[in-house]
Every structure is written in structure tokens, then in C-alpha cells.
């Protein structure tokens, strides 16, 4: 400025950009100090101009305006720097919050009881949880991200229908049942269905179990009261029939009729006992024991009680695994399964096979197989429903109670379709698992 003619050269404006830069880089610190140095430098320069180069004193006004501009620029830079610092802190906090939220979402999705699939508009699976893989199968990742059409074609078709009907005409809650065990529910990501969706996979078996439990809760209270009221008259009828059978004047016809009365009283009493079991708490007192030895003892007791030849049974044990189960509960389950098998088998040697084999992951399979006609396809879906039976003398509660008892012992009772006969499998926990 001194070499170029002083304040009138306009070079003092260049200091404004320097002050703004130092204020922003220094995050507002020492901004007014730099403005004061610039102001002093400009005043000293113009004073030298007046003393040695005949500068005009009237230009002190212009110099003062430059000083005011310096301080104004420094103040503005300081304010902007504070705003940038606050914005940076807020952005850092938001980054931490987003990272925590993403981690929480991962934990929630991973531990959800429903399966979750996140897909984009092209059907590419962006995210999923382990529950979805257990319901639909393992998700194999290749070089590219897996596509929903390759992984679950039926689910991809339902997803396409859902996207094609954004207003009405497609109700996923009513029509998105993939099979008898899994149903899908679609939730759009954002306001449009064209962006992507979150697919919730719901286990229909648990929903059906909850509905069945709600139905049986009210049914159990009613039947328990009725059963208690029926038991007293049954006891009186049974006692009276026994007294009549002891009469010396009773003829063959009366004896036959009294036997019929006694048999039907026993049947009614058995029905009452089964009904009362519906309202009991099936708490299991689990213990570890060898399965093969337990089954040999069970076969002997069952044959004696049913007055049949033990050779009707054949025990096939690849090993003698240890299981964790309540002995009385397992005896009850085996009694129900073997009684059903005895009712429908041919009663020939080896007509009923009891197979024991260890499975994967500490699970032991216990199969009861008979050589009878098997279960009709129309009745297989109702096998474990309460009060469903194909036998006129049955109560329809045996298989239902057997399944409930298995669930109380962390086991599972299933019907397995076979080419001939009927097979029921109990999947129980092995003694090696913890």
C-alpha cells in the first residue's frame, strides 16, 4: 500500500479475505486480535503517507472505514466459525447416534421371533436375520448380493403382486401365506412401494398354537368342572354294577349286561381322566437316563398289561444314547403311541418297531413304526388336535396330550409320512447337550 500510493490504492481490501480465512481456520480464536493488527498497520501506513509524502489527512475517514470493515469481517468470521464448530459437534453426535441405532436395529432384527428380509426395488436382499434363514433355508452369498427371486421364488412372486397393487386388490395379510407354516407381511420403506420393502415372515405354527391354547384355556375350565361332576355318578354306577354281579341269582343275561355297564363305566372314567389332564400343569422333572434300557422295560410292562406277545415289538437301537426327559412323561408318551400302533397293526411278529438313533446337534430320534394301513391323508392335518379321533372308542386326547408332554420336556412329537404304515417320531434332547 505504501509503495502503491497509500490508502487510495485499494489494496487494503485484500486484508479482508485474510482476516476471514484466519477467523475460520482458527475456529474464531484471536479473530479480533488479527483485526486490530490490520487496523494498526493501515493507520501507521497512512500516517507515514501524511508525514513524508504529503498525504491528505481527509483520507483518515477512509482508513477508519477500512478498520471498521476489518473488525466486522473478524466478527462475522468468528460467528461462522462457532456455527461450524457447533455443526461439526452435532454431526459427530449424530454419527454416534446413527451407529448406535444401527447396532440396536441389528440386535432387534437378530433376536426377533419373526423372520425379517430387507429388499430393494430390484428384489436384492440387503439385510436379513437368522430366523428368516431357519424358516426359508440358508442364504448362500455369491459374488453379488442374493436376489429374492433366486432365494425364495414364491415370496418374490408375492412381493411383485404387492408392488403391482399399491392401492387395493392385494391384501398381504390374507393371501401371503407361503405354505401352511409361513406367512409374509410387506411393509414399504418410505412412502412409495417402488423403493423397497421390509418383509416380515411369521411362523403360523406358533400363531396356531396360541389360538389353540386360548381355545383350550376356556375349554379346560369348563370340562374340568363337568368332569368332576361326572366322576361321582360314575363311581356310584360302577359300585352298584359290582354288587349286582355278586348276587347269586344273577343269570347269564344279567351278567352280560352288567359287564357291558362295567366296561362303559371304565371307558367314561378314562375319558374323564384324559379331560382332567388338559387342565393340569405339565411340569417336567427331567433326569438323565439311558434310553435303550428304559424301552426294554417299557415293552415288557406294556405287553403284560395289554396281554400280548412281546415279539410283536422289535427294538432297533443303533446305540444306547442318554437323554434328558421325565421318565413318567416318556412312559406316558410311549404308552399312547404304542397303544395306537397296537390298535392298527397286524399283530404279527415285529409289527411294531421302536427305532432309536442319535441325530445331529445332540438330538436323539425315537421312532414308533407300525405295519398298519397308516393315517389317511385327510386326517393327517388334525392328528394332534384335541378330541379328534378315527376310533369310535377313542377320546381324541392321547396324541394331543403326548405332544404337550413332549413340549414340556423340550422335545418334539411329529408324524412322519411313510410308504406304508404309520410312523411317529419323538425328537428329544440328548444327555450330552447342556
Beta strands, then each sheet from edge to edge (+ up, - down):
strand 1: 115-120
strand 2: 125-128
strand 3: 182-188
strand 4: 196-203
strand 5: 287-290
strand 6: 313-317
strand 7: 322-325
strand 8: 352-358
strand 9: 363-370
strand 10: 412-416
strand 11: 422-429
sheet 1: 2+ 1- 4+ 3-
sheet 2: 5+ 7-
sheet 3: 6+ 8+ 9- 11+ 10-
end
